[in-house]
Amino acid sequence: MKSARILIACLMVICVLAACKRKHEPTFYESNRKESVDAPVKDVPKDILGTQQAFINLVKNVTPSVVNISTVGKKKLVRPFFEANPFFDEFFGERGMRPQVRRESSLGSGFILNKEGYIVTNDHVVRDAESIQVKLSNESVYSGKVVGSDPKTDIAVIKINAKEPLPAAVLGDSSKLQVGQWAVAIGNPFGLDRTVTVGVVSATGRSNMGIETYEDFIQTDASINPGNSGGPLLNVNGEVIGINTAIVAAGQGIGFAIPVNMAKQVVTQLISKGNVSRGWLGISIQAVTDDMARSFGLPKTYGALVNDVVPSGPAAKAGIMQGDVITSFNGTTVKDVRMLQRVVADTPIGKKVEVEVYRDGKPIKVYVTTAPAESAPAQTQRPAEREAGALGLSVQDLSAAQKSRGLSGVVVSDLEPGGIAEDSGIERGDVILAVNQRKVRSLGEYQRAIKDAVAKGSATLLIRRGNANIYFSLKLK
């Protein structure tokens, strides 16, 4: 019995000691506690620590210049047919009518341009806004007013009258961007205040996206979401290199930003006069196809083909002619139609610039002075770009009525059903003015020109359709 008591006492002592031991066990391990374990990785490479610290410093220094923008505006509603019918009003009166507009609120971002309170954002962020509220990083809220906007580039400038000194962002040089550079986006996605995302510059010079009229986007995989619009895209130096503006909804990690160099010119004009004036040459242009490039003797497929010249316009005065291929403008190689439109629009009005064109297989330099786009005649519009195919058509002489209008050439009288020419867009009634840059005034001249084109293997036709001239490059089999 005595031994049993001793055994029970020993067990009780052991339990007490065990409980005391468990009492001192930590719930979890922290690397800064003496009784805990060391960090899993003791020696973090200095370059990683340096990169991390660089991002921390960037965010601390730049975030104060980033603002959150909230707007309230009206959006028109499309009324159902029966409500739009006048009999609906007659029977139900105004009380029966539903509102034709509704109020909508939206969120966006922006960044402070200077201490005077000018802020850059996207045009679509503040478009049709009745009220604009701007929240600073210190939680101060001010009413904003649109100074000017440019829908063609989706850039707008608003202004606030702040009572405190404003921290301005620093603009960088987007022309020096290289694919693979770090890119940091700061904004207000989904209302999440001052969110920071990091990625790289995925590509530069993205165009033909169908987003804006003038496109030269920076592509990045730094996460951009609704609400980021108008916020800055930054390099590791904290300089603004772009304005976040669009995403590809069907993909991830594909966002677009307007290059800051494009924004600089737009913003300067918006602040000074509230709108943007762009350069104008007075020409209609279309894309250069591979067949056209060979026909015109270009070393490669690039440039913009002039299919019409406005009389007495800047291009006409400089000597640019129909059939010229513009390959360089003010020292910039012209890759395509969009690029020429962009560089001309960015050129200060009244500036004399050097333009290189290909004519008769040779490069020629001319000098053109840009005019304001507002001076363009209302009827001059760029015709639709069209693809070109191969021959498969019949022609005849022009009618007396056509000749009386000053036309010279031959008219397309028939097309081979289902042929490549028909598929290419050539239509009955089109007037062929030239073949491979050789004017044709009669059936005889046309036939001789086509014979030479057959030997060459391709024919580029200049066609008159209505009031527009269009080039078609036809590959001969």
Secondary structure, DSSP 8 states (H G I E B T S, - for coil): -HHHHHHHHHHHHHHHHHHHHHHTS-SS--TTSTTS---S-S---HHHHHHHHHHHHHHHHHGGGEEEEEEEEEEE----HHHHSHHHHHHHTGGG---SEEEEEEEEEEEE-STT-EEEE-HHHHTTEEEEEEE-TTS-EEE-EEEEEETTTTEEEEE---SS------B--GGG--TT-EEEEEE-GGG-TTEEEEEEEEEEEE---SS-SS--EEEE-S---TT-TT-EEE-TTS-EEEEEEEE-TTSSS-EEEEEHHHHHHHHHHHHHHSS---EE--EEEEE--HHHHHHHT-SSS-SEEEEEE-TTSHHHHHT--TT-EEEEETTEE--SHHHHHHHHHHS-TT-EEEEEEEETTEEEEEEEE-EEGGGS-TT-------------EEEEE--HHHHHTT--SEEEEEE-TT-HHHHHT--TT-EEEEETTEE--SHHHHHHHHHHHHHHTEEEEEEEETTEEEEEEEE--
